[in-house]
């Protein structure tokens, strides 16, 4: 019997998958043209001028456990220990395709209109690191905002692309 596989099956995740949606390919798009009516322009400062073209993918929605930290969420997504260096987590989140683009988040927000949840995601910034953004589809304006001032407890869900690249049990 493969004990490694058995251990993975016995692992009880602290967060749970609550949904997934397939997204088609999205062409390159100027960042300032994303969320044209629903984001303050200063919200998009620090991001690349253009959002890259993306291939079709699956975006998973994970319910966030109370009192979670961003580090715990990243470690959980990657199935790695929390003491993994931040630089390693950043590199792996990007290389495994878990990072959303603002253009993808815009497409997801359209499908979530009216959903009572605050959803965050990781996106690449112009410096090659991460920025955290949140979507609040229950409001009619400022749907997209940076969540740097939010605690993870203020967010209900996280969007993650290609989760099956890290989670063998999905």
Backbone as CSV, one residue per row, in Angstrom:
resi,resn,N_x,N_y,N_z,CA_x,CA_y,CA_z,C_x,C_y,C_z
1,UNK,0.847,-1.191,0.000,0.000,0.000,0.000,0.884,1.243,0.000
2,UNK,0.517,2.215,-0.805,1.266,3.460,-0.881,0.885,4.317,0.325
3,UNK,1.781,4.396,1.333,1.448,5.126,2.558,1.372,6.625,2.319
4,UNK,2.150,7.148,1.371,2.080,8.576,1.097,0.679,8.937,0.583
5,UNK,0.151,8.147,-0.319,-1.194,8.400,-0.831,-2.212,8.274,0.298
6,UNK,-2.053,7.281,1.144,-2.963,7.085,2.268,-2.945,8.305,3.187
7,UNK,-1.744,8.826,3.480,-1.637,9.993,4.353,-2.333,11.205,3.742
8,UNK,-2.213,11.396,2.436,-2.878,12.512,1.791,-4.392,12.389,1.894
9,UNK,-4.884,11.173,1.780,-6.322,10.962,1.875,-6.832,11.200,3.288
10,UNK,-5.984,10.973,4.285,-6.377,11.167,5.673,-6.273,12.621,6.122
11,UNK,-5.576,13.426,5.355,-5.359,14.819,5.723,-6.689,15.569,5.710
12,UNK,-6.990,16.255,6.781,-8.224,17.030,6.871,-7.871,18.500,6.688
13,UNK,-8.281,19.113,5.588,-7.900,20.499,5.336,-8.611,21.472,6.277
14,UNK,-7.901,22.551,6.688,-8.519,23.556,7.542,-9.440,24.497,6.784
15,UNK,-9.390,24.477,5.448,-10.260,25.285,4.608,-10.992,24.325,3.691
16,UNK,-12.100,24.775,3.099,-12.817,23.859,2.221,-13.162,24.517,0.887
17,UNK,-13.141,23.711,-0.139,-13.528,24.174,-1.471,-15.051,24.286,-1.493
18,UNK,-15.543,25.456,-1.914,-16.985,25.662,-1.951,-17.518,25.889,-3.361
19,UNK,-16.608,25.932,-4.332,-17.066,26.105,-5.697,-15.913,26.194,-6.675
20,UNK,-16.253,26.063,-7.935,-15.254,26.253,-8.983,-15.970,26.688,-10.247
21,UNK,-15.222,27.417,-11.085,-15.778,27.891,-12.338,-14.683,27.804,-13.397
22,UNK,-15.069,27.419,-14.587,-14.125,27.391,-15.694,-14.100,28.742,-16.391
23,UNK,-12.914,29.258,-16.612,-12.765,30.509,-17.349,-12.114,30.210,-18.686
24,UNK,-12.580,30.864,-19.719,-11.940,30.738,-21.023,-10.694,31.606,-21.074
25,UNK,-10.022,31.580,-22.192,-8.840,32.428,-22.391,-9.280,33.892,-22.354
26,UNK,-8.419,34.720,-21.805,-8.686,36.156,-21.740,-7.508,36.859,-22.395
27,UNK,-7.805,37.721,-23.358,-6.749,38.445,-24.066,-6.081,39.465,-23.151
28,UNK,-4.877,39.891,-23.565,-4.170,40.928,-22.830,-5.073,42.156,-22.756
29,UNK,-5.038,42.823,-21.615,-5.924,43.961,-21.398,-5.194,45.015,-20.578
30,UNK,-5.381,46.269,-20.933,-4.790,47.331,-20.133,-5.406,47.301,-18.739
31,UNK,-4.557,47.380,-17.741,-5.024,47.286,-16.361,-6.072,48.340,-16.042
32,UNK,-5.868,49.570,-16.502,-6.815,50.640,-16.186,-8.178,50.460,-16.846
33,UNK,-8.284,49.514,-17.776,-9.579,49.232,-18.398,-10.333,48.122,-17.670
34,UNK,-9.722,47.527,-16.681,-10.395,46.502,-15.872,-11.269,47.193,-14.826
35,UNK,-12.413,46.647,-14.572,-13.356,47.198,-13.606,-13.558,48.702,-13.850
36,UNK,-13.939,49.099,-15.066,-13.983,50.538,-15.388,-14.919,51.357,-14.507
37,UNK,-16.016,50.808,-14.088,-16.968,51.566,-13.268,-16.905,51.186,-11.800
38,UNK,-16.116,50.175,-11.462,-16.209,49.619,-10.119,-14.898,49.578,-9.351
39,UNK,-13.932,50.364,-9.778,-12.669,50.423,-9.035,-12.148,51.851,-9.074
40,UNK,-11.643,52.300,-7.946,-10.956,53.597,-7.946,-9.669,53.403,-8.729
41,UNK,-9.334,54.363,-9.555,-8.118,54.237,-10.385,-6.874,54.057,-9.519
42,UNK,-6.826,54.701,-8.343,-5.652,54.551,-7.489,-5.518,53.134,-6.939
43,UNK,-6.615,52.393,-6.950,-6.575,51.000,-6.512,-5.619,50.188,-7.380
44,UNK,-5.513,50.557,-8.651,-4.733,49.777,-9.601,-3.273,50.232,-9.704
45,UNK,-2.896,51.257,-8.936,-1.499,51.696,-8.918,-0.603,50.549,-8.441
46,UNK,0.574,50.466,-9.000,1.521,49.440,-8.584,1.374,48.127,-9.330
47,UNK,0.356,48.034,-10.188,0.171,46.825,-10.992,0.802,47.033,-12.359
48,UNK,1.085,45.943,-13.075,1.613,46.100,-14.433,0.643,46.926,-15.284
49,UNK,1.160,47.638,-16.273,0.333,48.474,-17.142,-0.680,47.615,-17.899
50,UNK,-0.275,46.401,-18.259,-1.171,45.489,-18.973,-1.273,44.175,-18.218
51,UNK,-2.485,43.639,-18.225,-2.706,42.318,-17.656,-2.429,41.293,-18.743
52,UNK,-1.646,40.260,-18.452,-1.246,39.313,-19.500,-2.412,38.473,-20.007
53,UNK,-2.245,37.974,-21.212,-3.201,37.019,-21.776,-3.159,35.767,-20.912
54,UNK,-4.308,35.183,-20.670,-4.351,33.961,-19.871,-5.020,32.847,-20.650
55,UNK,-4.564,31.640,-20.419,-5.156,30.452,-21.015,-6.394,30.047,-20.230
56,UNK,-7.230,29.193,-20.809,-8.375,28.685,-20.056,-7.884,28.017,-18.774
57,UNK,-8.670,28.159,-17.724,-8.287,27.558,-16.445,-9.526,27.351,-15.596
58,UNK,-9.336,26.656,-14.496,-10.383,26.504,-13.502,-10.017,27.378,-12.321
59,UNK,-10.989,28.136,-11.827,-10.785,28.965,-10.637,-11.609,28.346,-9.515
60,UNK,-10.935,28.036,-8.436,-11.560,27.410,-7.270,-11.861,28.481,-6.234
61,UNK,-12.964,28.319,-5.535,-13.319,29.206,-4.434,-13.181,28.407,-3.145
62,UNK,-12.380,28.936,-2.225,-12.123,28.259,-0.956,-12.695,29.105,0.169
63,UNK,-13.473,28.472,1.048,-13.965,29.167,2.237,-12.789,29.340,3.192
64,UNK,-12.642,30.547,3.702,-11.521,30.883,4.574,-11.900,30.637,6.030
65,UNK,-11.043,29.927,6.735,-11.268,29.673,8.159,-11.051,30.960,8.946
66,UNK,-11.822,31.138,10.012,-11.658,32.326,10.852,-10.247,32.374,11.422
67,UNK,-9.753,33.594,11.618,-8.429,33.853,12.187,-7.287,33.325,11.332
68,UNK,-7.541,33.121,10.045,-6.480,32.675,9.137,-5.577,33.851,8.807
69,UNK,-4.333,33.557,8.513,-3.416,34.593,8.035,-3.180,34.357,6.550
70,UNK,-2.682,35.378,5.862,-2.367,35.211,4.444,-1.282,34.158,4.262
71,UNK,-0.347,34.106,5.197,0.731,33.113,5.119,0.169,31.699,5.236
72,UNK,-0.787,31.505,6.152,-1.409,30.187,6.291,-2.144,29.801,5.013
73,UNK,-2.866,30.753,4.432,-3.601,30.467,3.207,-2.655,30.078,2.075
74,UNK,-1.577,30.849,1.903,-0.609,30.534,0.853,0.023,29.170,1.096
75,UNK,0.389,28.882,2.327,0.994,27.585,2.659,0.003,26.457,2.414
76,UNK,-1.259,26.702,2.741,-2.287,25.680,2.534,-2.509,25.426,1.047
77,UNK,-2.590,26.500,0.268,-2.774,26.354,-1.179,-1.639,25.526,-1.774
78,UNK,-0.421,25.778,-1.292,0.763,25.090,-1.820,1.013,23.746,-1.156
79,UNK,0.251,23.425,-0.115,0.442,22.188,0.647,1.883,22.122,1.179
80,UNK,2.294,23.212,1.833,3.649,23.342,2.371,3.567,23.799,3.823
81,UNK,4.622,23.574,4.595,4.641,24.072,5.978,4.586,25.596,6.027
82,UNK,3.985,26.132,7.088,3.864,27.583,7.227,5.207,28.281,7.361
83,UNK,6.231,27.565,7.802,7.537,28.209,7.965,8.341,28.227,6.660
84,UNK,7.713,27.843,5.549,8.366,27.950,4.239,8.658,29.425,3.981
85,UNK,9.863,29.758,3.533,10.186,31.171,3.291,9.189,31.832,2.343
86,UNK,8.875,33.088,2.634,7.916,33.845,1.830,8.330,33.875,0.362
87,UNK,9.609,34.058,0.092,10.080,34.129,-1.295,9.781,32.828,-2.040
88,UNK,9.861,31.710,-1.349,9.551,30.414,-1.964,8.063,30.322,-2.259
89,UNK,7.235,30.758,-1.300,5.780,30.720,-1.512,5.384,31.602,-2.693
90,UNK,5.956,32.811,-2.768,5.645,33.730,-3.870,6.004,33.082,-5.205
91,UNK,7.193,32.531,-5.287,7.662,31.902,-6.534,6.761,30.733,-6.917
92,UNK,6.403,29.900,-5.950,5.591,28.717,-6.250,4.139,29.069,-6.583
93,UNK,3.571,30.049,-5.898,2.205,30.464,-6.247,2.148,30.905,-7.707
94,UNK,3.162,31.646,-8.133,3.204,32.113,-9.524,3.503,30.970,-10.485
95,UNK,4.524,30.162,-10.196,4.935,29.118,-11.145,3.895,28.005,-11.277
96,UNK,3.100,27.789,-10.256,2.048,26.763,-10.338,0.739,27.313,-10.888
97,UNK,0.726,28.587,-11.238,-0.446,29.171,-11.892,-1.597,29.508,-10.966
98,UNK,-1.323,29.744,-9.683,-2.398,30.036,-8.728,-2.773,31.508,-8.660
99,UNK,-1.987,32.366,-9.283,-2.191,33.805,-9.182,-3.214,34.253,-10.219
100,UNK,-4.154,35.075,-9.802,-5.183,35.611,-10.699,-4.684,36.897,-11.343
101,UNK,-5.216,37.217,-12.495,-5.007,38.549,-13.067,-6.236,39.383,-12.735
102,UNK,-6.093,40.689,-12.825,-7.233,41.579,-12.573,-8.323,41.319,-13.612
103,UNK,-7.932,41.025,-14.843,-8.913,40.735,-15.903,-9.700,39.462,-15.570
104,UNK,-9.037,38.444,-15.017,-9.760,37.234,-14.616,-10.718,37.533,-13.466
105,UNK,-10.257,38.322,-12.510,-11.115,38.674,-11.374,-12.347,39.439,-11.846
106,UNK,-12.171,40.268,-12.869,-13.300,41.005,-13.431,-14.347,40.031,-13.987
107,UNK,-13.884,38.997,-14.681,-14.808,37.986,-15.224,-15.524,37.243,-14.093
108,UNK,-14.784,36.888,-13.044,-15.377,36.189,-11.901,-16.403,37.079,-11.203
109,UNK,-16.085,38.363,-11.037,-16.991,39.290,-10.355,-18.342,39.350,-11.067
110,UNK,-18.319,39.281,-12.400,-19.577,39.300,-13.153,-20.452,38.100,-12.801
111,UNK,-19.840,36.955,-12.550,-20.623,35.753,-12.213,-21.078,35.768,-10.762
112,UNK,-20.478,36.631,-9.943,-20.786,36.652,-8.511,-21.728,37.775,-8.123
113,UNK,-22.172,38.561,-9.067,-23.004,39.724,-8.776,-24.121,39.344,-7.794
114,UNK,-24.195,40.040,-6.665,-25.236,39.789,-5.673,-24.879,38.758,-4.616
115,UNK,-23.776,38.034,-4.793,-23.363,37.035,-3.798,-22.897,37.767,-2.547
116,UNK,-23.336,37.321,-1.401,-22.979,37.983,-0.155,-21.689,37.376,0.402
117,UNK,-20.586,37.788,-0.163,-19.282,37.300,0.294,-18.220,38.300,-0.135
118,UNK,-17.199,38.428,0.673,-16.029,39.218,0.293,-14.958,38.211,-0.095
119,UNK,-14.446,38.354,-1.292,-13.548,37.359,-1.869,-12.214,38.019,-2.185
120,UNK,-11.104,37.382,-1.786,-9.815,37.972,-2.141,-9.024,37.033,-3.025
121,UNK,-7.973,37.588,-3.622,-7.108,36.809,-4.501,-5.735,37.456,-4.519
122,UNK,-4.741,36.667,-4.885,-3.387,37.166,-5.062,-3.209,37.531,-6.531
123,UNK,-2.533,38.647,-6.801,-2.189,39.034,-8.163,-0.751,39.542,-8.171
124,UNK,-0.114,39.482,-9.312,1.268,39.954,-9.418,1.272,41.476,-9.529
125,UNK,2.217,42.110,-8.823,2.352,43.557,-8.961,3.514,43.874,-9.900
126,UNK,3.727,45.139,-10.169,4.742,45.555,-11.139,6.163,45.251,-10.665
127,UNK,6.352,45.045,-9.366,7.684,44.740,-8.829,7.990,43.241,-8.853
128,UNK,7.060,42.421,-9.317,7.274,40.975,-9.367,6.873,40.267,-8.092
129,UNK,6.293,40.991,-7.160,5.773,40.392,-5.926,4.267,40.263,-6.028
130,UNK,3.626,40.108,-4.880,2.177,39.956,-4.849,1.492,41.156,-4.264
131,UNK,0.300,41.394,-4.744,-0.637,42.314,-4.119,-1.881,41.493,-3.825
132,UNK,-2.570,41.875,-2.778,-3.827,41.205,-2.440,-4.961,42.161,-2.796
133,UNK,-5.948,41.622,-3.468,-7.128,42.398,-3.826,-8.356,41.651,-3.352
134,UNK,-9.435,42.377,-3.212,-10.694,41.760,-2.807,-11.807,42.238,-3.722
135,UNK,-12.817,41.402,-3.851,-14.011,41.713,-4.630,-15.180,41.645,-3.654
136,UNK,-16.030,42.646,-3.698,-17.247,42.614,-2.899,-18.421,42.764,-3.854
137,UNK,-18.961,41.653,-4.346,-20.003,41.712,-5.379,-21.365,42.173,-4.886
138,UNK,-21.512,42.455,-3.589,-22.818,42.879,-3.083,-23.040,44.376,-3.219
139,UNK,-21.997,45.113,-3.598,-22.155,46.566,-3.739,-22.153,46.948,-5.208
140,UNK,-22.661,48.141,-5.501,-22.749,48.541,-6.899,-21.533,49.332,-7.360
141,UNK,-20.690,49.806,-6.443,-19.474,50.504,-6.852,-18.319,50.047,-5.975
142,UNK,-17.116,50.324,-6.431,-15.911,49.896,-5.708,-15.952,48.406,-5.377
143,UNK,-16.333,47.615,-6.369,-16.329,46.169,-6.195,-14.913,45.675,-5.965
144,UNK,-13.956,46.262,-6.666,-12.562,45.850,-6.537,-11.830,46.832,-5.636
145,UNK,-11.130,46.318,-4.657,-10.340,47.172,-3.788,-9.150,46.391,-3.261
146,UNK,-8.109,47.132,-2.866,-6.968,46.456,-2.260,-7.372,46.072,-0.850
147,UNK,-6.880,44.966,-0.383,-7.251,44.544,0.963,-6.079,44.662,1.927
148,UNK,-5.135,45.551,1.625,-3.973,45.680,2.501,-4.365,46.149,3.893
149,UNK,-5.487,46.828,4.010,-5.936,47.270,5.321,-6.898,46.278,5.979
150,UNK,-7.248,45.238,5.252,-8.173,44.249,5.806,-7.412,43.120,6.499
151,UNK,-7.971,42.627,7.541,-7.477,41.393,8.139,-8.106,40.239,7.375
152,UNK,-7.448,39.095,7.310,-8.067,37.970,6.616,-9.448,37.627,7.174
153,UNK,-9.697,37.918,8.454,-10.988,37.599,9.050,-12.127,38.385,8.403
154,UNK,-11.787,39.490,7.724,-12.814,40.297,7.079,-13.186,39.744,5.706
155,UNK,-12.516,38.690,5.270,-12.740,38.109,3.958,-13.305,36.702,4.134
156,UNK,-14.279,36.360,3.304,-14.965,35.078,3.431,-14.403,33.982,2.540
157,UNK,-13.836,34.368,1.401,-13.407,33.389,0.402,-12.111,33.836,-0.264
158,UNK,-11.404,32.893,-0.877,-10.242,33.195,-1.698,-10.431,32.502,-3.040
159,UNK,-10.046,33.190,-4.121,-10.071,32.611,-5.465,-8.669,32.115,-5.797
160,UNK,-8.574,30.899,-6.296,-7.273,30.307,-6.628,-7.388,29.599,-7.971
161,UNK,-6.492,29.954,-8.894,-6.449,29.268,-10.190,-5.720,27.953,-10.045
162,UNK,-6.106,26.990,-10.867,-5.367,25.734,-11.038,-4.997,25.070,-9.723
163,UNK,-5.934,24.983,-8.829,-5.676,24.424,-7.503,-5.178,22.986,-7.569
164,UNK,-5.630,22.228,-8.554,-5.228,20.830,-8.658,-3.737,20.686,-8.943
165,UNK,-3.043,21.767,-9.290,-1.587,21.690,-9.495,-0.868,21.513,-8.163
166,UNK,-1.501,21.862,-7.056,-0.885,21.721,-5.746,-1.616,20.730,-4.846
167,UNK,-2.912,20.587,-5.063,-3.695,19.738,-4.173,-3.985,18.401,-4.838
168,UNK,-3.352,17.350,-4.395,-3.586,16.045,-5.027,-4.978,15.488,-4.715
169,UNK,-5.651,16.004,-3.699,-6.949,15.441,-3.323,-8.128,16.187,-3.930
170,UNK,-7.880,17.185,-4.790,-8.999,17.925,-5.408,-9.501,17.150,-6.604
